Amino acid sequence: MTTIVLQAAGQGGGSMTFLVMMIAIFAIMWFFMIRPQQKRQKEIRNFQNSLREGMNVITGGGIYGTVKRIDLAANKVDVEIARGVVISVDKGYVFADAAASQTAGANS
């Protein structure tokens, strides 16, 4: 009878260990994968909200250009990619400051 009680207690501890391990794995994924991605998205959103005319930017398609006009009502940005060539891009697809990314690339 004592053996059966001890076996039952041992099995209950195993499920508790499994639960603790699953929580630990989720916490590790949160701190190393999800949280940095959320911080990066917040930085991009802040950059997009701070756009102003004359800034050098890179679009989501990899096009370098200069912001010529910002239309907040339509959520569009007019970007000059060559002299006299202006394209309209959704504000959500302007990701980086071209000047900052070029200096960061030169330093590495």
Summary of the structure (lengths in Angstrom):
residues: 108
radius of gyration: 25.7
end to end distance: 69.3
largest distance: 89.9
contacts: 249
relative contact order: 0.11
helix: 56%
strand: 27%
